[in-house]
Every structure is written in structure tokens, then in C-alpha cells.
């Protein structure tokens, strides 16, 4: 049986205060927060893309607040990343968004008019939260024009969904009310669990340090989700890959395509 192929794309970085990812006393410490997307070339499901990175028009689209706190320092488009693998945006069959924050959904416009724009997976609580946020003026890290793209059709999920025996989606209630994580079974690297932003970094995981600021409503949801992830890691004997860990994302993007 043919195996799935997985490629992590490095899509540049944000320049932000480290405490916003891993709580600490030094608010002057800066961190180059990497942006990533994952391409899964699946023998039965087709080409799947998990997240799309930043908008090419971040200074215009994001507004003053986001641009002040999370300025884009380096930008690599999802279009350019796919081209490095000989693919176009039109070759993608399904988009999966871990969540709808600006640095994950910013590349959705590249898929306007493609088949993928009509097959977008997001969690139901995330979609509801994003819409409520932008329509009540409590935008946070949501930008309406980035996820409300002409022709987009969202297909919401809840709980745990097995797309194939080697690819499972699971919904987390940390960072936002519905962050989708991935469980991927590979031949060469074993089982992988992608947490997205429910856990930002390896240090956050190792030392049980939640993000600072007000990204989570309480720290309880962070710790509850850590416990849930630890149970998943044990169940699948999996390698954990975190949402904005600089060393990890650089390492996995350098691996190229794995099976």
C-alpha cells in the first residue's frame, strides 16, 4: 500500500515578545516566531494542506494592533512553498485550518476559485468563535477578510475525526475554543502529533509553562489540554510537534518530504 507523504513548510516568522508564547518575567525578550504549513499528499484523500500562513498584505490587512504586537519579519507565501514541490494552489483538494487566526488563515485568498476553497475543514467551535469575535468588535487575532473569502465553504467538525487510518483530526480547547490538531502515522518517522498553537513550544511542553498575556481565558484550559495531549502521546507513542517552536519547525522543514 502506498504511504502518505508529509512536508512541513517554513513560511517566515513574526517578531514578538517571548512571554506571549512562554510566560516569563522579561517582557523585553524578543522571539522570532516561525510560521508553518503542512502538506499531506495522501494516496486516497489527495493533496491536503494544513494552514496557509500569513497574508502577503499583512501591513494593510492586520490593523495597527496586530502589526504592533506581531509584526511579520519574514514572509514566504504558501504559493511559493507549494511551487517548491511542483504544485500550485489549484492542486490542493482540501484545506484544514488548525484555527482561524491571522497567521494560519492569511493565505486563504491564494485558493480563491480553486476546488480547495469549497472544501475547508475547521472545528465548529472555532468557526463560531471567530464569527462572534469579528461581528461583536472583539477581534483579537481574527481578521474577517482573511477567513471570509469569496466562495469559501467551511465544513465544520467536532471531537475526533479519522479521515483515514493514518490521518486523524482532534479538536482542542486551548488557545481558542477549537484548535484542530493532527495525528499522522508515517513510515519513516513513526507517529506524529501536531498541536498547533494549543502548545506553542517545546519549553512550554517540557516545563508546563502557559503563554503569557490574555490569549487563554484561564491557565486551566492550557493545563487540561496538556494532560489530554500527554495521554494521546502515550497512546500513539508519538513525537510531539508544536505550533511555533523555532528549532522544531526549522528542523522538520529541512527534512523535506517524509513518508
Residue pairs with C-beta under 8 A, 6 or more apart in sequence:
1 43
2 43
3 43
3 166
3 186
3 187
3 259
4 40
4 41
4 42
4 43
4 164
4 166
4 167
4 184
4 186
4 259
5 40
5 41
5 257
5 258
5 259
6 38
6 39
6 40
6 41
6 184
6 186
6 192
6 257
6 258
6 259
7 38
7 39
7 41
7 85
7 256
7 257
7 258
8 36
8 37
8 38
8 39
8 249
8 252
8 253
8 255
9 36
9 37
9 38
9 39
9 53
9 76
9 78
9 81
9 82
9 84
9 253
10 34
10 35
10 36
10 76
10 249
10 250
10 253
11 34
11 35
11 36
11 37
11 53
11 54
11 75
11 76
11 77
11 78
11 81
11 107
12 34
12 35
12 53
12 54
12 72
12 73
12 74
12 75
12 76
13 32
13 33
13 34
13 35
13 72
13 73
13 74
13 246
14 32
14 33
14 35
14 70
14 71
14 72
14 73
14 103
15 30
15 31
15 32
15 33
15 70
15 71
15 72
15 73
16 30
16 31
16 33
16 69
16 70
16 71
17 27
17 28
17 29
17 30
17 31
17 69
18 24
18 26
18 29
18 30
18 31
19 25
19 26
19 27
19 29
19 211
19 212
19 213
20 69
20 211
20 212
20 213
20 215
21 31
21 33
21 200
21 201
21 204
21 211
21 212
21 244
22 200
22 201
22 203
22 204
22 209
22 211
22 212
23 209
23 210
23 211
23 212
24 209
24 212
31 246
32 73
32 246
33 70
33 200
33 244
33 246
34 244
34 245
34 246
34 249
34 250
35 53
35 54
35 76
35 103
35 244
36 51
36 53
36 249
36 253
37 49
37 50
37 51
37 52
37 53
37 78
37 81
37 107
38 49
38 50
38 51
38 182
38 194
39 47
39 48
39 49
39 50
39 81
39 82
39 85
39 87
40 47
40 48
40 49
40 50
40 167
40 184
41 47
41 48
41 257
42 48
42 164
42 166
42 167
44 164
45 93
45 94
45 163
45 164
45 167
46 93
46 94
47 87
47 91
47 92
47 93
47 94
48 92
48 93
48 94
48 95
48 96
48 167
49 78
49 82
49 92
49 94
49 95
49 96
49 116
50 96
50 97
50 98
50 182
50 194
51 96
51 97
51 98
51 104
51 105
51 196
52 78
52 95
52 97
52 104
52 105
52 106
52 107
52 108
52 110
52 111
53 75
53 76
53 77
53 78
53 81
53 103
53 104
53 106
53 107
54 72
54 75
54 102
54 103
54 106
54 107
55 61
55 62
55 102
55 106
55 107
55 109
55 143
55 146
56 75
56 77
58 67
58 71
58 72
58 75
58 102
58 106
59 67
59 72
61 102
61 106
61 143
61 145
61 146
62 70
62 102
62 143
63 139
63 143
65 139
66 102
66 141
66 143
70 102
70 103
70 141
77 107
77 110
78 89
78 107
78 110
79 88
79 89
79 107
79 110
82 88
82 89
82 91
82 92
85 257
89 110
89 111
89 114
89 116
90 114
90 115
90 116
92 111
92 114
92 115
92 116
93 115
93 116
93 119
94 116
94 119
94 120
94 121
95 108
95 111
95 116
95 117
95 119
95 120
95 121
96 120
96 121
96 122
96 169
96 180
96 182
97 104
97 105
97 120
97 121
97 122
97 126
97 147
97 180
98 104
98 179
98 180
98 181
98 194
98 196
98 197
98 243
99 122
99 123
99 126
99 130
99 175
99 176
99 178
99 179
99 180
99 196
99 197
100 122
100 126
100 127
100 130
100 142
100 146
100 147
100 176
101 141
101 142
101 176
101 197
102 141
102 142
102 143
102 146
103 141
104 196
104 197
105 146
105 147
106 143
106 146
108 117
108 120
108 146
108 147
108 149
108 152
109 146
109 149
111 117
111 149
112 149
112 150
112 151
113 151
117 149
117 151
117 152
117 153
118 151
118 152
118 153
119 153
119 155
120 152
120 153
120 154
120 155
121 154
121 155
121 156
121 157
121 169
121 180
122 154
122 155
122 156
122 157
122 178
122 180
123 156
123 157
123 158
123 171
123 177
123 178
123 179
123 180
124 156
124 157
124 158
124 178
125 158
125 171
125 173
125 177
125 178
126 171
126 176
126 177
126 178
126 179
126 180
127 154
127 156
127 178
128 177
129 176
129 177
129 178
130 142
130 147
132 138
133 139
133 140
133 142
134 142
134 143
134 144
157 169
157 171
157 180
158 171
159 170
159 171
160 168
160 169
160 170
160 171
161 168
161 169
161 170
162 168
162 169
163 169
165 185
166 184
166 185
166 186
167 182
167 183
167 184
167 185
168 182
168 183
169 180
169 181
169 182
169 183
170 180
170 181
170 182
170 183
170 232
171 178
171 179
171 180
171 181
172 178
172 179
172 180
172 181
172 195
172 196
172 198
172 225
172 228
172 229
173 179
173 221
173 224
173 225
174 198
174 199
174 216
174 221
174 222
174 224
174 225
175 196
175 197
175 198
175 211
175 215
175 216
176 197
179 195
179 196
179 197
179 198
180 196
181 193
181 194
181 195
181 196
181 198
181 229
182 192
182 193
182 194
183 191
183 192
183 193
183 232
183 236
183 238
184 191
184 192
184 193
184 194
185 191
185 192
186 192
186 258
186 259
187 259
188 258
188 259
189 239
189 258
190 237
190 238
190 239
191 236
191 237
191 238
191 239
192 238
192 239
192 241
193 229
193 232
193 233
193 236
193 238
193 239
193 240
193 241
194 241
195 229
195 240
195 241
195 242
195 243
196 243
197 243
197 244
198 222
198 225
198 229
198 243
199 205
199 225
199 226
199 229
199 240
199 242
199 243
200 211
200 242
200 243
200 244
200 245
201 242
201 243
201 244
201 245
201 246
202 242
202 245
202 247
202 248
203 209
204 210
204 211
204 242
205 226
205 240
205 242
208 223
208 226
210 216
210 219
210 222
210 223
211 222
216 222
229 240
232 238
233 240
241 248
241 252
242 248
